[in-house]
Amino acid sequence: MRKIIVLSMISLDGVMQAPGGPEE
């Protein structure tokens, strides 16, 4: 269960950073 959460967090982070999210 934790692995899925961690993986989704990492993939979400990658998706947000890949297109150059305005958050950072």
C-alpha distance matrix in Angstrom:
0.0 3.8 5.4 5.4 6.6 8.8 10.0 10.9 12.6 14.5 15.5 16.6 18.5 20.1 21.2 22.6 24.5 25.6 28.1 29.1 27.5 30.1 27.6 28.5
3.8 0.0 3.8 5.4 5.1 6.1 8.5 9.9 10.5 12.2 14.1 15.1 16.3 18.2 19.8 20.9 22.4 23.8 26.5 27.1 25.6 28.0 25.4 25.9
5.4 3.8 0.0 3.8 5.5 5.1 5.9 8.4 9.7 10.4 12.0 13.9 15.1 16.2 18.0 19.6 20.8 21.8 24.7 25.6 24.6 27.4 25.1 25.3
5.4 5.4 3.8 0.0 3.8 5.5 5.1 6.0 8.5 9.8 10.4 11.9 13.9 15.1 16.1 17.9 19.7 20.5 23.0 24.3 23.0 25.9 23.8 24.6
6.6 5.1 5.5 3.8 0.0 3.8 5.5 5.2 6.1 8.6 9.9 10.3 12.1 14.1 15.1 16.2 18.1 19.6 21.9 22.7 21.0 23.5 21.1 21.9
8.8 6.1 5.1 5.5 3.8 0.0 3.8 5.5 5.0 6.1 8.6 9.8 10.4 12.2 14.1 15.2 16.4 17.9 20.7 21.2 19.9 22.5 20.1 20.3
10.0 8.5 5.9 5.1 5.5 3.8 0.0 3.8 5.4 5.1 6.1 8.4 9.7 10.4 12.1 14.0 15.2 15.9 18.8 19.9 19.1 22.2 20.3 20.6
10.9 9.9 8.4 6.0 5.2 5.5 3.8 0.0 3.8 5.5 5.1 5.9 8.4 9.7 10.3 11.9 14.0 14.9 17.2 18.4 17.0 20.0 18.2 19.1
12.6 10.5 9.7 8.5 6.1 5.0 5.4 3.8 0.0 3.8 5.5 5.1 6.0 8.5 9.8 10.4 12.1 13.9 16.3 16.7 15.1 17.7 15.5 16.1
14.5 12.2 10.4 9.8 8.6 6.1 5.1 5.5 3.8 0.0 3.8 5.4 5.0 6.1 8.6 9.8 10.5 11.8 14.8 15.3 14.6 17.6 15.8 15.7
15.5 14.1 12.0 10.4 9.9 8.6 6.1 5.1 5.5 3.8 0.0 3.8 5.4 5.0 6.1 8.5 9.8 10.1 12.8 14.2 13.7 17.1 15.9 16.3
16.6 15.1 13.9 11.9 10.3 9.8 8.4 5.9 5.1 5.4 3.8 0.0 3.8 5.4 5.1 6.1 8.6 9.8 11.7 12.6 11.2 14.3 12.9 14.0
18.5 16.3 15.1 13.9 12.1 10.4 9.7 8.4 6.0 5.0 5.4 3.8 0.0 3.8 5.5 5.1 6.1 8.4 10.8 10.8 9.6 12.6 11.0 11.1
20.1 18.2 16.2 15.1 14.1 12.2 10.4 9.7 8.5 6.1 5.0 5.4 3.8 0.0 3.8 5.4 5.2 5.7 8.9 9.8 9.9 13.4 12.8 12.5
21.2 19.8 18.0 16.1 15.1 14.1 12.1 10.3 9.8 8.6 6.1 5.1 5.5 3.8 0.0 3.8 5.6 5.2 7.0 8.8 8.5 12.2 12.2 12.9
22.6 20.9 19.6 17.9 16.2 15.2 14.0 11.9 10.4 9.8 8.5 6.1 5.1 5.4 3.8 0.0 3.8 5.8 6.5 6.7 5.2 8.7 8.4 9.4
24.5 22.4 20.8 19.7 18.1 16.4 15.2 14.0 12.1 10.5 9.8 8.6 6.1 5.2 5.6 3.8 0.0 3.8 5.7 4.9 5.4 8.8 8.8 8.2
25.6 23.8 21.8 20.5 19.6 17.9 15.9 14.9 13.9 11.8 10.1 9.8 8.4 5.7 5.2 5.8 3.8 0.0 3.8 5.4 7.4 11.1 12.1 11.6
28.1 26.5 24.7 23.0 21.9 20.7 18.8 17.2 16.3 14.8 12.8 11.7 10.8 8.9 7.0 6.5 5.7 3.8 0.0 3.8 5.9 9.2 11.3 11.5
29.1 27.1 25.6 24.3 22.7 21.2 19.9 18.4 16.7 15.3 14.2 12.6 10.8 9.8 8.8 6.7 4.9 5.4 3.8 0.0 3.8 6.4 8.5 8.2
27.5 25.6 24.6 23.0 21.0 19.9 19.1 17.0 15.1 14.6 13.7 11.2 9.6 9.9 8.5 5.2 5.4 7.4 5.9 3.8 0.0 3.8 5.4 6.5
30.1 28.0 27.4 25.9 23.5 22.5 22.2 20.0 17.7 17.6 17.1 14.3 12.6 13.4 12.2 8.7 8.8 11.1 9.2 6.4 3.8 0.0 3.8 5.6
27.6 25.4 25.1 23.8 21.1 20.1 20.3 18.2 15.5 15.8 15.9 12.9 11.0 12.8 12.2 8.4 8.8 12.1 11.3 8.5 5.4 3.8 0.0 3.8
28.5 25.9 25.3 24.6 21.9 20.3 20.6 19.1 16.1 15.7 16.3 14.0 11.1 12.5 12.9 9.4 8.2 11.6 11.5 8.2 6.5 5.6 3.8 0.0
